[in-house]
Amino acid sequence: MRLQLSLLLARAVALWGVLLCAVIPARAEHLPQNVSGEAVFRGNYWRDRNTRVINPTVDIRQQTASGFAVTGSYGLDAITSASVAAGATSDEPFTELRHEVGFGTEIPLVGKSTLSAGYGYSSESDYFSHTGSLRTKISLFQENTILRFGGDYTHSSVGKRLGPTGYLNMGILHEGHAIAGWTQVLSRSLVAALTYELFVLSGYQNNPYRPVFVSGERREFENLPSLRIRNAFSLSAHKLFGLPGSVVPFVVLRPALRVFADSWGVSSVSPEVALHLPIGPFELRGLLGYFRQWEASFYRSSCGEQPRVFPGAPCYSERGVEFGQTTDASGQVSPFLAYTSDPKLGSYSTVTTELQIKWRMTVFSRLGPIGAHLSRSVIELSGGLWFAQDAVGNQFGIPLVANEEVGVAGCSAFCGAGFAHLGLYVPL
């Protein structure tokens, strides 16, 4: 597992180097003078006790003097885990590769307003998605007021792996997403933003790898409603505090709050606060976030002595929970019986901490053409910890075989994960 991750990381770094060498000279030698752009190289790493994820991405944007822009992106998720899903019947390691590509265009409108459209495609061994998006930004009152509206549609094919090469198509998932945002400059030192998002999911929403215990009997698949409507409100602010010193001229405080509720009965609240501290060519950023969720209406967090799929997982002492109605092929209406083993539909809380440093590479300004480009480049490095309480903290790769725990023991209170990020922003 470690060897596979090392090889993937080495290939990602090599890809970064090749692309960087290709795009830096392009601006000076081949691009028209009225064209500018940016290349962004990112690398993300996630590690919990049983799962490792490496995520290198590349985003390129080119823009003309008139404001017309084109974008392209590529991302890779390399996942190595001890089990395919929480509650899997075996604890054999597996490696999953997910590829994602996208491209888009942005058209200038009146003033600083824009209209953009994009397309994205992602593929992995058991999940394939197509996404189309259309968005607009309306700038008013000398950019003191910015309104954003947009929508996305995603068509996904959900499957299940059967052995090394087998594949079983489980169903289709349709997802519509609408967003409306308002950003307002309130003063020279204060900016506020309000966002509303609507998600409508229709189709196959089960995880085909999750077994469920119902009345003490193991069922291979969970049973979730085919329709889910999500609503989310976000409020944030950027407050600048000027300081008398020259080393640290100001600090920026960014509080934010997100509230979520959906048609399954799931609701959550997630406050966070971030602090930005510039020190010469460097900028330090710290973030502290808290997330609290309340369970779905059909989620059962306690069922007596019934066996659980893994510690803290839900189980059902009866046939399931009636949640709405279903109609069969003959037109007969009957109650829909929902049951799940997904602790992420239960009540839990998480805490996230992150520390980031950004470096503007002005020290390279005297090293010729390449140095001039690098002097306007930015390196970003961050790392953090994520802690999940109770059931969600126990969800990673703890299967049950004959009602006995296999693998790593569960967490008594909090389970954590570590993550890191490396980014390079290069002007073109």
Long-range contacts (C-beta under 8 A, 24 or more apart in sequence): 1-52, 1-80, 1-93, 1-95, 4-78, 4-80, 4-95, 5-52, 5-54, 5-78, 5-80, 8-54, 8-78, 9-54, 12-43, 12-54, 12-56, 12-76, 13-43, 15-56, 15-58, 16-41, 16-43, 16-56, 16-58, 16-424, 19-58, 20-424, 20-426, 23-60, 23-426, 23-428, 24-370, 24-373, 24-374, 24-426, 24-428, 25-369, 25-370, 26-428, 27-373, 27-427, 27-428, 28-369, 28-373, 31-62, 31-428, 34-64, 34-65, 35-62, 35-63, 35-64, 35-65, 36-62, 36-63, 36-65, 36-427, 36-428, 37-61, 37-62, 37-63, 37-427, 37-428, 38-425, 38-426, 38-427, 38-428, 39-425, 39-426, 39-428, 40-423, 40-424, 40-425, 40-426, 41-423, 41-424, 41-426, 42-421, 42-422, 42-423, 42-424, 43-421, 43-422, 43-423, 44-419, 44-420, 44-421, 45-419, 45-420, 45-421, 46-417, 46-418, 46-419, 47-417, 47-418, 47-419, 48-396, 48-415, 48-416, 48-417, 48-418, 49-396, 49-397, 49-408, 49-415, 50-81, 50-82, 50-83, 50-396, 50-397, 50-407, 50-408, 51-79, 51-80, 51-81, 51-82, 51-396, 51-397, 52-79, 52-80, 52-81, 53-77, 53-78, 53-79, 53-80, 54-78, 60-428, 62-428, 63-106, 66-108, 67-106, 67-107, 67-108, 67-114, 68-105, 68-106, 68-107, 68-108, 69-105, 69-106, 70-103, 70-104, 70-105, 70-106, 71-102, 71-103, 71-104, 71-105, 71-106, 71-118, 72-101, 72-102, 72-103, 72-104, 73-100, 73-101, 73-102, 73-103, 73-120, 74-99, 74-100, 74-101, 74-102, 75-99, 75-100, 75-101, 76-100, 77-124, 81-396, 81-397, 82-396, 82-397, 82-407, 82-408, 83-396, 83-397, 83-399, 83-407, 84-161, 84-209, 85-207, 85-209, 85-210, 86-210, 86-309, 86-310, 86-313, 86-341, 86-342, 86-343, 86-395, 86-396, 86-397, 86-398, 87-209, 87-210, 87-211, 87-309, 87-310, 87-313, 87-341, 87-399, 87-400, 88-209, 88-397, 88-399, 89-211, 89-399, 89-401, 90-399, 91-397, 91-399, 91-406, 91-407, 96-124, 96-125, 97-124, 97-125, 98-122, 98-123, 98-124, 98-127, 99-123, 99-124, 102-131, 104-133, 109-136, 111-139, 112-137, 112-139, 112-143, 113-137, 113-138, 113-139, 125-159, 125-161, 125-167, 126-158, 126-159, 126-160, 126-161, 126-167, 126-208, 127-156, 127-157, 127-158, 127-159, 128-156, 128-157, 128-159, 129-154, 129-155, 129-156, 129-157, 130-154, 130-155, 130-156, 131-155, 135-179, 143-185, 144-184, 144-185, 145-182, 145-183, 145-184, 145-185, 146-181, 146-182, 146-183, 146-184, 147-180, 147-181, 147-182, 147-183, 148-179, 148-180, 148-181, 148-182, 148-183, 148-195, 149-179, 149-180, 149-181, 150-178, 150-179, 151-176, 151-177, 151-178, 151-179, 152-176, 152-177, 153-177, 156-203, 158-204, 158-208, 159-208, 160-208, 160-209, 168-208, 170-204, 170-206, 170-208, 171-203, 171-204, 172-203, 172-204, 173-201, 173-202, 173-203, 173-204, 173-205, 174-201, 174-202, 174-203, 175-199, 175-200, 175-201, 175-202, 176-200, 176-201, 188-240, 189-239, 189-240, 189-241, 189-242, 190-237, 190-238, 190-239, 190-240, 191-237, 191-238, 192-235, 192-236, 192-237, 192-238, 193-234, 193-235, 193-236, 193-237, 194-233, 194-234, 194-235, 195-232, 195-233, 195-234, 195-235, 196-231, 196-232, 196-233, 196-234, 197-230, 197-231, 197-232, 197-233, 197-234, 198-229, 198-230, 198-231, 199-228, 199-229, 199-230, 199-231, 199-232, 199-262, 200-227, 200-228, 200-229, 200-230, 201-227, 201-228, 201-229, 201-230, 202-226, 202-227, 202-228, 207-342, 210-309, 210-340, 210-341, 210-342, 211-309, 211-341, 212-309, 212-314, 212-315, 212-316, 212-339, 212-340, 212-341, 213-306, 213-307, 213-308, 213-309, 213-315, 213-316, 213-341, 214-315, 214-316, 214-318, 214-319, 214-320, 214-339, 215-306, 215-316, 215-317, 215-318, 215-319, 216-306, 216-307, 219-339, 222-339, 222-340, 222-341, 222-342, 223-320, 223-337, 223-338, 223-339, 223-340, 224-338, 224-340, 225-264, 225-323, 225-324, 225-336, 225-338, 227-263, 228-262, 228-263, 228-264, 229-262, 229-263, 230-260, 230-261, 230-262, 230-263, 231-260, 231-261, 231-262, 232-258, 232-259, 232-260, 233-258, 233-259, 233-260, 234-258, 234-259, 247-279, 247-280, 248-277, 248-278, 248-279, 249-278, 250-278, 251-275, 251-276, 251-277, 251-278, 252-276, 264-296, 264-297, 264-298, 264-323, 264-345, 265-294, 265-295, 265-296, 265-297, 265-298, 265-299, 266-293, 266-294, 266-295, 266-296, 266-345, 267-293, 267-294, 268-292, 268-293, 268-294, 272-352, 281-359, 281-360, 281-361, 281-362, 281-363, 282-357, 282-358, 282-359, 282-360, 283-357, 283-358, 284-355, 284-356, 284-357, 285-354, 285-355, 285-356, 285-357, 285-358, 285-382, 286-354, 286-355, 286-356, 287-352, 287-353, 287-354, 287-355, 287-356, 287-384, 288-351, 288-352, 288-353, 289-351, 289-352, 289-353, 290-349, 290-350, 290-351, 290-352, 291-349, 291-350, 291-351, 291-352, 292-349, 293-346, 293-347, 293-348, 293-349, 294-347, 295-345, 295-346, 295-347, 296-340, 296-345, 296-346, 297-321, 297-323, 298-323, 298-338, 298-339, 298-340, 299-340, 299-345, 299-346, 299-347, 300-339, 301-346, 301-347, 301-391, 307-400, 307-403, 308-400, 309-341, 309-399, 309-400, 310-394, 310-395, 310-398, 310-399, 310-400, 310-405, 310-410, 311-391, 311-394, 311-398, 311-405, 311-410, 312-343, 312-390, 312-391, 312-392, 312-393, 312-394, 312-395, 312-410, 313-341, 313-343, 313-391, 313-394, 313-395, 314-339, 314-340, 314-341, 314-342, 314-343, 314-345, 314-346, 314-391, 315-341, 343-391, 343-392, 343-394, 343-395, 344-392, 344-395, 346-391, 346-392, 348-388, 348-389, 348-390, 348-391, 348-392, 348-393, 349-388, 349-389, 349-390, 350-386, 350-387, 350-388, 350-389, 350-392, 351-386, 351-387, 352-384, 352-385, 352-386, 352-387, 353-384, 353-385, 354-382, 354-383, 354-384, 355-382, 355-383, 355-384, 356-380, 356-381, 356-382, 356-421, 357-381, 357-382, 373-426, 373-427, 374-426, 376-427, 377-424, 377-425, 377-426, 377-427, 378-423, 378-424, 378-425, 379-422, 379-423, 379-424, 379-425, 380-421, 380-422, 380-423, 380-424, 380-425, 381-420, 381-421, 381-422, 381-423, 382-420, 382-421, 383-418, 383-419, 383-420, 383-421, 384-418, 384-419, 384-420, 385-416, 385-417, 385-418, 385-419, 386-416, 386-417, 386-418, 386-419, 387-414, 387-415, 387-416, 388-414, 388-415, 388-416, 388-417, 389-413, 389-414
